[in-house]
Amino acid sequence: MQRRYREKKYYCGQYLEVAIYPVYSHPKKRGKRSKPTTEIQQRLNQRHTEGRLRRLLHTNFTPSDLFTTLTFNDASLPASVEDAQRLLQNFLRRLKRKYTRLGLDGKYIYVLEYGQEHNRLHIHLVLTGGITRAELEKLWGLGDTKADALRFEKDGLTALAKYLTKGGESDERPTWKRWSGSRNLEQPTVTQRDGRLSHRKMADLCQNGGDADYLEIQFDGYEMADFSLDTAQDIYGGYYLAATLKKIPTRVDTWSGVGRLPFG
């Protein structure tokens, strides 16, 4: 059995996600493959969902954009998720027309859910900036509107991606969590190559908790984002490494930290 390491890179705006893992040729004969347990599969699904959303957020949004929560007043409270989706789609059409009048290429990602405390439907949105809270309130018109500039931590919008994908249909509490986005969202640029890192170097990186200096040298122009490093090992002794790096700010960068917008 031959083993080589594949290096997969996701370029997501100011962030670079790197996944390095073994691929095998002519694997040894194995017994019947067993299915992962429901709990393990749920964790894997959650991890994939969170990762895909995080990469889309980093690719499409900056601190000049908005995190918005829309709620329903008693008179407008929808009786079902389907009713809430219909009201949301009407709002998004009005929002799109507003962006067009402003000359903006408006993008959004939304999540519709039931609240933990009062079990009321509400909507979370990540939106292109350039629009005020007062304008959003007028466009929504069905309840309260909260809007704040996106807050980028050391590892970007990782916490927000976790928050927006928390729970799900398998959760015990009544919730409906499935994110969706506008059609004009840009996808991360993905590249991969095999064989650049040896097994010995992978073992050194993973067994010693990773080497930030080495990774920063390998990926010139980027620095570790809060040393976000995850490692594992499979049954054949192969190592897995995942890291998140951030582009080192330069004079021509349009943003490098947390932004704020005035809301009227």
C-alpha positions, 0 to 999 in steps of 0.5 A: 500500500502506497501513501501520499499526502494531499494538500487541499486549499480553500481561498476564501477572501482574506482567509485560507483554509488548508486540509492535508490528509493521506490518500492510499493506492492499492489498499490492503483488503479489509473486512466488510465496511461498517456504517458510522453510528448515528451520533458520529454521522451527525457530527460529521454532517455538522462539521461539513455544514459548518465548514461550507458556511464558514467558507462562504461567509469569508468569501463573500462578506467583510466587516462593512457588511451586516448581521441582521435578525428579523422577528415577527410581531403578534399580528404577523406571526406565521403559522408555519415554516412555509408561511415564514418562508413566503414572507421572507421571500417577499422581503428579499425581493424588496431588498433586492430592488433596494440594492439595485437602486443603490447600485449595489450587488446585494448578497445574503445568507439566511437561517430561519429558526424557532427561538429556544425561549419563546418558540417563535419563528425568527430569521437571521441574515448576513447581508451586504452593507450600504443599507441602514437599519431604518431602511431594513425596518421599513422593508421588513415591516412585520416586526423588530429588526436588529442590525450590526456590523459583522464582527470578525474575531481572530479566526474570522466568522467561525463563531458565527458559522457555528451559531448559524448551524447550531442544532438542526433537525436532529435536535430535541428542541423544536427548531428548523435550521437550514441556511440558504443564500443568494444566487450571486454568492461567490464560491471559494477558489479550491486547489489541491496537489499531492506529494509535497509533504512527507509522512515524516514531516506530517508526523512532526507537525501533528505529534508536536501540536503543529508548527505555525512558523512552518505553515506560515513559510509554506503559505507565504503572505498568510499568518495563522488565524489564532493558531486554528489547528486540528489534527488526527490519525487513522488506523494506518498511521496516516495523519490529518491536519486542518489549519486556518490562516489569514492574509497578512494586511498590506497597504492596499487591503481594503479591510483588516479588522472589525468595522462599524457602520452608523445605523439610523 
